[in-house]
Amino acid sequence: MMAASLKENLNYFDTQFDGSADFVMRKFEITGTDAALLTLEGMVNKQVIAQGIMNPILNGTILEQDPVKKFDYICNNTLATVDQTAVDTYDAAMQKLMNGFALLAIDGCIRMMAFSVQGFSFRGISEPQNEVTQRGSREGFVEPFLINMSMIRRRMHTPKLKFELFTIGKESKTNICICYLRDTVSPEVLNRVKKRIKDVQMETVLAAGYISHQMVRRSSHFIFTGVGLSERPDTVCGKIAEGRVAVIVDGTPNVLVVPHLFVENFQSFDDYAFRPFYATFSRWLKFFSFFLAVFLPGFYVSATTFHPELMPEALMLKIAQAEATTPFPVMLEAIIIHFLYEIMREAGLRVPQPLSNAVSIVGALVIGETAVNSGLVGAPTLMVIALTATASYVTPNMYGPIAIMRFAFIVVGGTLGFWGLALGLMVMIINICSEMVYQIPFSAPLSPFNLKSMRDVLVRASWRVLSKDVELVQNMPGSDIKNADQKGNEL
């Protein structure tokens, strides 16, 4: 609880900030009673403070003499037009102050009034960089979570859309907001999400990636993830309508969506904007690109090393001629090229924008022309790695797992041949089919198979079919969602 003495309260804040340059304390009198306004420089709108708080207080007629009555009169009459919240503990007052509120303290009153006068600068709403669409919205999430909440609210005009706020991070005190539809979300899924957020034990949380691993089972050794990530408000709204929970983290332009299923990695917003026949073709193209990006290098290494009889004779002769001039085995050559490509990709991501073109040119000249002409690598191997690298960008949400599995399949294909590829494929399928995300099979509705759900998996049915019955995520085949009054043992 706060003290009634203004001096004692101000001493507490002085001690906590220890002379920090952005802590501003303005002392004044309200008809003979000492008062103070506390703000953080750069977090508040000074014009709103001057016109909405200070001018009405200093120029108003306040006849009350008792500090408590004076405090209530100011809040209810003098400053009634300003969004305000009363706080009576130091922790609550500090949390409001850190979020850009202004605190009004009056001597003799054990409460403070927090005014919503945020005025910090932030990046304007712009087009998403990683989820580009042809016919969708051009708006993407930004860093302040309040703006992101409004972008979701503008697209779903229903009172059933609910936001709940949490604070995590012992030092950062980061605001977390979960968003869901009350009559659509499963109570058990919602309770699990809340529990996992409350169980986050971290000193600092600065991005959504800090907590994404906490939103799934801690004992999971799963290469894929059951947590979706999106920077598009329309995509998040579509997921919420299917019973999922969106997690908005203050300070990051990406929103987490749980639970996230395997087949959703092959879906995009454009699939629902184009006509069904083209959307279905695009869906199949994504599935094919995924398997191409994962298995083609391993298949190439395995075929050229152990099973050359499976390849056309003319093609095998070309490959043999190219590899005869290189100093490395095919497997080592594929690993080296793939590793060099990942280096160039990482450099292109981290280098300043004006230098990105230079990195691309160097990569094309060094890895493409010079490496082949000098005989360090073979042209067929380089073409295979380039093709698989391009295919991996068709499903960008899975690039990390694809890159790791590509390395693994090159090794098993170069050491065990097709038997190694078959074994790796079985391990991958078992891993996908055995994982449960919030008691929902990660592989649903492919496994367990459900024909009705196939209307939006391998094909994209027309809106006449899709709009008849919304497929909620908790109703997927194999789901083990319990009743709302039951608690799952595995959280």
C-alpha positions as CSV (number, residue, x, y, z in Angstrom):
1,M,0.0,0.0,0.0
2,M,1.0,3.6,-0.6
3,A,1.7,6.0,2.2
4,A,-0.5,9.1,2.8
5,S,2.6,11.3,2.9
6,L,3.4,12.8,-0.5
7,K,7.1,13.2,0.5
8,E,7.3,9.5,1.4
9,N,5.7,8.4,-1.9
10,L,8.0,10.7,-3.9
11,N,11.0,9.4,-2.1
12,Y,10.1,5.9,-3.1
13,F,10.0,6.7,-6.8
14,D,13.2,8.7,-6.4
15,T,14.9,5.7,-4.9
16,Q,13.6,3.3,-7.6
17,F,14.8,5.5,-10.5
18,D,18.0,6.7,-8.7
19,G,18.3,9.9,-10.7
20,S,17.4,8.4,-14.1
21,A,17.4,11.2,-16.7
22,D,14.0,10.3,-18.1
23,F,12.1,10.4,-14.8
24,V,10.3,13.7,-14.5
25,M,8.7,14.9,-11.3
26,R,6.7,18.2,-11.3
27,K,5.6,19.5,-7.9
28,F,2.8,22.1,-7.5
29,E,0.0,23.1,-5.2
30,I,-3.7,22.6,-5.5
31,T,-5.4,25.2,-3.4
32,G,-2.8,25.0,-0.7
33,T,-2.3,21.2,-0.9
34,D,1.0,19.8,-2.2
35,A,0.8,17.6,-5.3
36,A,3.1,16.1,-7.9
37,L,2.8,14.8,-11.4
38,L,5.1,11.9,-12.3
39,T,6.0,11.0,-15.9
40,L,8.7,9.4,-18.0
41,E,10.2,11.6,-20.7
42,G,9.5,10.3,-24.2
43,M,6.7,8.0,-23.1
44,V,3.9,10.7,-22.7
45,N,2.3,13.4,-24.9
46,K,3.2,16.7,-23.3
47,Q,0.5,18.6,-25.1
48,V,-2.2,16.3,-23.7
49,I,-0.7,16.7,-20.2
50,A,-0.7,20.5,-20.5
51,Q,-4.2,20.9,-21.9
52,G,-5.9,17.9,-20.4
53,I,-4.4,17.7,-16.9
54,M,-2.3,20.7,-15.8
55,N,-4.5,23.5,-17.1
56,P,-7.8,22.2,-15.7
57,I,-6.2,21.6,-12.3
58,L,-4.3,24.9,-12.0
59,N,-7.1,27.1,-13.5
60,G,-10.1,25.3,-12.0
61,T,-12.1,26.2,-8.9
62,I,-11.6,23.5,-6.2
63,L,-13.3,24.3,-2.9
64,E,-12.7,21.0,-1.2
65,Q,-10.0,21.1,1.6
66,D,-9.9,17.5,2.7
67,P,-7.2,15.8,0.6
68,V,-9.2,12.7,-0.1
69,K,-12.3,14.7,-1.1
70,K,-10.1,17.0,-3.2
71,F,-8.6,14.0,-4.9
72,D,-12.1,12.6,-5.8
73,Y,-13.4,16.0,-6.9
74,I,-10.4,16.5,-9.3
75,C,-10.8,13.0,-10.8
76,N,-14.6,13.1,-11.1
77,N,-15.1,16.7,-12.1
78,T,-12.0,18.6,-13.1
79,L,-10.4,15.8,-15.1
80,A,-13.5,13.7,-16.0
81,T,-12.7,13.8,-19.7
82,V,-9.3,12.1,-19.4
83,D,-9.0,8.3,-19.4
84,Q,-7.9,7.5,-15.8
85,T,-7.4,4.6,-13.4
86,A,-6.9,4.7,-9.6
87,V,-3.9,2.8,-8.2
88,D,-3.2,2.2,-4.5
89,T,0.0,0.1,-4.6
90,Y,3.5,1.0,-5.6
91,D,3.7,-2.0,-8.0
92,A,0.6,-0.9,-9.8
93,A,1.7,2.7,-10.0
94,M,5.1,1.7,-11.3
95,Q,3.6,-0.6,-14.0
96,K,1.3,2.3,-15.2
97,L,4.3,4.7,-15.2
98,M,6.3,2.3,-17.3
99,N,3.5,2.0,-19.8
100,G,3.4,5.8,-20.5
101,F,0.8,6.8,-18.0
102,A,1.1,10.0,-15.9
103,L,0.7,9.7,-12.1
104,L,-1.0,12.4,-10.0
105,A,-0.2,12.2,-6.3
106,I,-1.7,14.5,-3.6
107,D,-0.4,14.9,-0.1
108,G,-2.7,13.1,2.4
109,C,-4.1,10.6,-0.1
110,I,-3.1,7.0,-0.2
111,R,-4.0,6.6,-3.8
112,M,-2.7,7.9,-7.1
113,M,-4.5,8.6,-10.3
114,A,-3.0,7.2,-13.5
115,F,-3.9,9.1,-16.7
116,S,-3.6,7.5,-20.2
117,V,-1.4,10.1,-22.0
118,Q,0.9,7.8,-24.0
119,G,2.8,9.7,-26.6
120,F,5.8,7.6,-27.5
121,S,6.9,7.3,-31.1
122,F,6.4,4.1,-33.0
123,R,6.8,2.8,-36.6
124,G,3.7,3.4,-38.7
125,I,1.6,0.6,-40.1
126,S,3.2,-0.7,-43.2
127,E,3.0,-3.7,-45.5
128,P,4.2,-7.1,-44.1
129,Q,7.6,-8.0,-45.3
130,N,7.5,-11.8,-44.8
131,E,3.9,-12.6,-45.7
132,V,3.4,-11.0,-49.0
133,T,0.0,-11.5,-50.7
134,Q,-1.4,-10.3,-54.1
135,R,-5.0,-9.7,-53.1
136,G,-4.9,-9.3,-49.3
137,S,-4.6,-6.4,-47.0
138,R,-1.4,-4.3,-47.1
139,E,-1.5,-3.7,-43.3
140,G,0.9,-5.5,-41.0
141,F,1.3,-5.6,-37.2
142,V,3.6,-3.0,-35.6
143,E,5.4,-3.0,-32.2
144,P,2.8,-1.4,-29.8
145,F,0.4,-4.1,-28.8
146,L,-2.5,-1.6,-28.4
147,I,-2.3,-0.7,-32.1
148,N,-2.2,-4.4,-32.9
149,M,-5.3,-5.0,-30.8
150,S,-7.2,-2.3,-32.7
151,M,-6.2,-3.8,-36.0
152,I,-7.8,-7.1,-35.0
153,R,-10.9,-5.4,-33.5
154,R,-11.4,-3.4,-36.8
155,R,-11.7,-6.7,-38.7
156,M,-14.0,-8.6,-36.2
157,H,-17.0,-6.4,-35.2
158,T,-18.3,-8.7,-32.5
159,P,-18.5,-8.3,-28.7
160,K,-17.5,-12.0,-28.5
161,L,-13.9,-11.0,-29.4
162,K,-12.1,-10.8,-26.0
163,F,-8.7,-9.5,-25.0
164,E,-7.0,-10.4,-21.8
165,L,-3.8,-8.7,-20.5
166,F,-0.8,-10.3,-18.7
167,T,2.6,-9.1,-17.6
168,I,5.7,-11.3,-17.8
169,G,9.4,-10.7,-17.3
170,K,10.7,-9.9,-13.9
171,E,12.7,-6.9,-15.1
172,S,11.1,-6.0,-18.5
173,K,7.5,-6.2,-17.3
174,T,6.4,-6.9,-20.8
175,N,2.7,-6.7,-21.6
176,I,1.1,-9.8,-23.1
177,C,-2.3,-9.9,-24.6
178,I,-4.3,-13.0,-25.6
179,C,-7.1,-12.7,-28.0
180,Y,-9.9,-15.2,-28.7
181,L,-13.7,-15.6,-29.5
182,R,-15.5,-16.5,-26.3
183,D,-18.0,-18.9,-27.9
184,T,-15.5,-20.5,-30.3
185,V,-12.4,-21.2,-28.4
186,S,-12.1,-24.4,-26.3
187,P,-12.0,-23.6,-22.6
188,E,-9.3,-26.2,-22.0
189,V,-7.1,-24.8,-24.7
190,L,-7.6,-21.3,-23.3
191,N,-6.8,-22.5,-19.8
192,R,-3.6,-24.2,-21.0
193,V,-2.5,-21.0,-22.8
194,K,-3.1,-18.9,-19.7
195,K,-1.2,-21.3,-17.5
196,R,1.8,-21.5,-19.8
197,I,2.0,-17.7,-20.0
198,K,1.8,-17.4,-16.2
199,D,4.5,-20.1,-15.9
200,V,7.0,-18.1,-17.9
201,Q,10.0,-17.5,-15.6
202,M,12.3,-15.0,-17.5
203,E,14.0,-11.8,-16.5
204,T,13.5,-10.1,-19.8
205,V,11.0,-10.7,-22.6
206,L,11.7,-8.5,-25.7
207,A,10.0,-10.4,-28.5
208,A,7.5,-13.1,-29.3
209,G,10.3,-15.6,-29.9
210,Y,11.3,-15.4,-26.2
211,I,8.1,-17.2,-25.2
212,S,7.2,-19.3,-28.3
213,H,9.0,-22.3,-26.9
214,Q,7.1,-22.0,-23.6
215,M,3.8,-22.3,-25.5
216,V,4.4,-26.0,-26.3
217,R,5.3,-29.0,-24.2
218,R,8.6,-28.5,-22.4
219,S,9.5,-32.2,-23.0
220,S,9.0,-32.0,-26.7
221,H,11.9,-32.9,-29.0
222,F,10.0,-31.8,-32.1
223,I,11.8,-30.3,-35.1
224,F,8.6,-28.5,-36.2
225,T,6.6,-26.1,-34.0
226,G,3.1,-26.1,-32.8
227,V,3.1,-22.3,-32.4
228,G,2.2,-20.3,-35.5
229,L,3.7,-16.9,-36.2
230,S,2.0,-14.2,-38.3
231,E,2.4,-10.5,-39.1
232,R,-0.9,-10.1,-40.9
233,P,-4.1,-9.1,-39.0
234,D,-6.4,-10.8,-41.5
235,T,-4.6,-14.1,-41.1
236,V,-4.8,-13.9,-37.3
237,C,-8.5,-13.1,-37.5
238,G,-9.1,-16.2,-39.6
239,K,-7.3,-18.3,-37.1
240,I,-9.2,-16.9,-34.2
241,A,-12.5,-17.7,-36.0
242,E,-11.4,-21.3,-36.1
243,G,-11.0,-21.5,-32.3
244,R,-7.4,-20.6,-31.9
245,V,-5.8,-18.2,-29.4
246,A,-3.7,-15.3,-30.5
247,V,-0.9,-14.0,-28.3
248,I,0.2,-10.4,-28.8
249,V,3.6,-9.4,-27.3
250,D,4.3,-5.8,-26.8
251,G,7.3,-4.6,-28.7
252,T,7.2,-7.2,-31.5
253,P,5.3,-7.0,-34.9
254,N,4.5,-10.7,-34.9
255,V,1.6,-12.5,-33.2
256,L,1.7,-16.0,-31.9
257,V,-1.2,-18.3,-32.8
258,V,-1.9,-21.6,-30.9
259,P,-2.5,-24.4,-31.6
260,H,-0.8,-24.5,-34.9
261,L,-1.1,-27.6,-37.1
262,F,1.3,-29.0,-39.8
263,V,-1.0,-28.5,-42.8
264,E,-1.3,-24.7,-41.9
265,N,2.3,-24.2,-43.1
266,F,1.0,-24.8,-46.7
267,Q,-1.8,-22.4,-46.5
268,S,-1.7,-18.7,-47.3
269,F,-4.2,-15.8,-47.4
270,D,-4.0,-15.8,-51.2
271,D,-5.4,-19.3,-51.3
272,Y,-8.8,-17.9,-50.2
273,A,-8.7,-14.9,-52.5
274,F,-8.1,-16.8,-55.7
275,R,-10.5,-19.2,-57.4
276,P,-10.6,-22.8,-56.0
277,F,-8.8,-24.5,-59.0
278,Y,-5.8,-22.2,-58.8
279,A,-5.7,-22.3,-55.0
280,T,-5.7,-26.1,-55.2
281,F,-2.8,-26.0,-57.7
282,S,-0.9,-23.6,-55.4
283,R,-1.5,-25.9,-52.4
284,W,-0.1,-28.9,-54.3
285,L,2.8,-26.9,-55.4
286,K,3.7,-26.1,-51.8
287,F,3.5,-29.7,-50.8
288,F,5.7,-30.7,-53.7
289,S,8.2,-27.9,-52.9
290,F,8.5,-29.0,-49.3
291,F,9.4,-32.6,-50.2
292,L,11.7,-31.3,-53.0
293,A,13.5,-29.0,-50.6
294,V,14.0,-31.8,-48.0
295,F,14.7,-34.9,-50.1
296,L,16.2,-33.8,-53.4
297,P,19.8,-33.3,-52.2
298,G,19.8,-36.6,-50.3
299,F,18.3,-38.4,-53.2
300,Y,20.9,-36.9,-55.6
301,V,23.8,-37.9,-53.3
302,S,22.3,-41.4,-52.7
303,A,21.7,-42.0,-56.4
304,T,25.1,-40.9,-57.6
305,T,26.9,-42.8,-54.8
306,F,25.0,-46.1,-54.4
307,H,22.3,-46.4,-57.0
308,P,23.5,-45.0,-60.3
309,E,21.4,-47.6,-62.2
310,L,18.2,-45.7,-61.2
311,M,19.2,-42.6,-63.2
312,P,19.0,-42.2,-67.0
313,E,22.3,-43.2,-68.6
314,A,22.8,-39.9,-70.4
315,L,22.2,-37.9,-67.2
316,M,24.5,-40.2,-65.2
317,L,27.3,-39.7,-67.7
318,K,27.0,-35.9,-67.5
319,I,27.1,-36.1,-63.7
320,A,30.1,-38.5,-63.8
321,Q,32.0,-36.2,-66.1
322,A,31.4,-33.2,-63.9
323,E,32.3,-35.0,-60.7
324,A,35.5,-36.5,-62.2
325,T,37.0,-33.0,-62.2
326,T,36.2,-32.2,-58.6
327,P,38.4,-33.1,-55.6
328,F,35.6,-34.0,-53.1
329,P,33.1,-36.8,-52.9
330,V,29.5,-36.0,-53.8
331,M,28.2,-36.0,-50.2
332,L,31.0,-33.7,-49.0
333,E,30.5,-31.5,-52.0
334,A,26.7,-31.1,-51.4
335,I,27.4,-30.3,-47.7
336,I,30.0,-27.7,-48.6
337,I,27.7,-26.0,-51.1
338,H,24.7,-26.1,-48.8
339,F,26.8,-24.6,-46.0
340,L,28.2,-21.9,-48.2
341,Y,24.7,-21.0,-49.4
342,E,23.5,-20.7,-45.7
343,I,26.4,-18.4,-45.1
344,M,25.5,-16.2,-48.0
345,R,21.8,-16.2,-46.9
346,E,22.7,-15.2,-43.4
347,A,25.0,-12.5,-44.7
348,G,22.2,-11.2,-46.9
349,L,19.8,-11.0,-43.9
350,R,22.2,-9.2,-41.5
351,V,24.1,-6.9,-43.9
352,P,22.9,-3.3,-44.2
353,Q,20.4,-2.8,-47.0
354,P,22.7,-0.8,-49.3
355,L,25.2,-3.7,-49.3
356,S,22.7,-6.6,-49.9
357,N,23.1,-6.3,-53.6
358,A,26.8,-6.6,-53.3
359,V,26.5,-9.7,-51.2
360,S,24.2,-11.3,-53.8
361,I,26.6,-10.5,-56.6
362,V,29.6,-11.9,-54.7
363,G,27.6,-15.0,-53.9
364,A,26.6,-15.6,-57.5
365,L,30.1,-15.0,-58.8
366,V,32.0,-16.9,-56.1
367,I,29.7,-19.9,-55.6
368,G,28.2,-20.0,-59.1
369,E,30.8,-19.2,-61.7
370,T,34.2,-19.3,-60.0
371,A,33.6,-22.5,-58.0
372,V,32.4,-24.5,-61.0
373,N,35.0,-23.1,-63.5
374,S,37.8,-23.8,-61.0
375,G,36.7,-27.4,-60.6
376,L,36.0,-27.2,-56.8
377,V,32.3,-28.2,-57.2
378,G,30.3,-29.9,-59.9
379,A,27.7,-28.0,-61.8
380,P,24.9,-30.7,-61.3
381,T,25.4,-30.6,-57.5
382,L,25.3,-26.8,-57.5
383,M,22.1,-26.9,-59.6
384,V,20.5,-29.3,-57.1
385,I,21.3,-27.2,-54.1
386,A,20.1,-24.0,-55.8
387,L,16.8,-25.7,-56.8
388,T,16.2,-27.0,-53.3
389,A,17.1,-23.6,-51.7
390,T,14.6,-21.9,-54.0
391,A,11.9,-24.5,-53.2
392,S,12.4,-24.0,-49.5
393,Y,11.2,-20.4,-49.8
394,V,7.8,-21.6,-51.1
395,T,7.0,-22.5,-47.4
396,P,8.9,-19.8,-45.6
397,N,7.5,-20.7,-42.1
398,M,9.3,-24.0,-42.2
399,Y,12.7,-22.8,-43.6
400,G,14.5,-23.6,-40.3
401,P,13.4,-27.2,-40.1
402,I,13.8,-27.7,-43.8
403,A,17.4,-26.5,-43.7
404,I,18.3,-28.8,-40.8
405,M,16.5,-31.9,-42.3
406,R,18.2,-31.2,-45.7
407,F,21.6,-31.6,-44.0
408,A,20.5,-34.7,-42.3
409,F,19.1,-36.4,-45.4
410,I,22.4,-35.5,-47.3
411,V,24.3,-37.4,-44.6
412,V,22.0,-40.4,-44.4
413,G,21.7,-40.6,-48.2
414,G,25.5,-40.5,-48.6
415,T,26.2,-43.1,-46.0
416,L,23.2,-45.5,-46.1
417,G,21.7,-44.9,-49.6
418,F,18.0,-45.2,-50.3
419,W,17.6,-47.3,-47.1
420,G,18.8,-44.3,-45.1
421,L,16.4,-42.0,-46.9
422,A,13.5,-44.4,-46.2
423,L,14.5,-44.6,-42.6
424,G,14.8,-40.8,-42.3
425,L,11.4,-40.4,-44.0
426,M,9.8,-42.8,-41.5
427,V,11.4,-41.0,-38.6
428,M,10.0,-37.7,-39.9
429,I,6.5,-39.0,-40.4
430,I,6.4,-40.7,-37.0
431,N,7.7,-37.5,-35.4
432,I,4.9,-35.4,-37.1
433,C,2.1,-37.9,-36.4
434,S,3.1,-38.5,-32.7
435,E,3.2,-34.9,-31.7
436,M,0.2,-33.4,-29.8
437,V,-0.4,-29.7,-29.7
438,Y,-2.7,-28.8,-26.9
439,Q,-4.1,-32.3,-27.0
440,I,-4.8,-32.0,-30.8
441,P,-2.8,-34.1,-33.2
442,F,-0.2,-32.0,-35.0
443,S,-0.8,-34.0,-38.2
444,A,-4.6,-33.6,-38.2
445,P,-6.6,-33.9,-40.4
446,L,-4.1,-36.0,-42.5
447,S,-3.6,-38.3,-39.5
448,P,-6.0,-39.3,-38.2
449,F,-7.6,-38.9,-41.6
450,N,-10.9,-37.0,-42.0
451,L,-12.5,-36.7,-45.4
452,K,-14.6,-33.7,-44.5
453,S,-11.6,-31.8,-43.4
454,M,-9.8,-32.4,-46.7
455,R,-11.8,-29.7,-48.2
456,D,-9.2,-27.2,-47.1
457,V,-6.0,-29.3,-47.0
458,L,-5.0,-31.0,-50.2
459,V,-7.7,-29.0,-52.1
460,R,-9.3,-25.7,-51.5
461,A,-13.0,-26.0,-51.8
462,S,-15.3,-23.2,-52.9
463,W,-16.6,-20.7,-50.4
464,R,-20.0,-22.2,-50.9
465,V,-18.7,-25.4,-49.2
466,L,-16.3,-23.7,-46.7
467,S,-18.9,-21.3,-45.4
468,K,-21.4,-24.0,-44.5
469,D,-19.6,-25.2,-41.4
470,V,-16.5,-23.7,-39.9
471,E,-14.0,-26.4,-38.9
472,L,-12.9,-25.6,-35.3
473,V,-9.5,-26.7,-34.4
474,Q,-10.6,-28.5,-31.2
475,N,-12.9,-30.7,-33.3
476,M,-10.1,-32.1,-35.4
477,P,-10.0,-35.9,-35.7
478,G,-8.0,-37.4,-32.8
479,S,-8.5,-34.4,-30.6
480,D,-8.4,-35.2,-26.9
481,I,-9.9,-32.0,-25.7
482,K,-11.8,-32.6,-22.4
483,N,-14.8,-30.7,-21.0
484,A,-14.3,-27.2,-19.6
485,D,-14.6,-28.4,-16.0
486,Q,-11.9,-31.0,-16.4
487,K,-8.2,-30.2,-16.1
488,G,-5.7,-31.9,-18.3
489,N,-2.7,-33.6,-16.5
490,E,-0.2,-32.6,-19.2
491,L,0.2,-28.9,-19.5
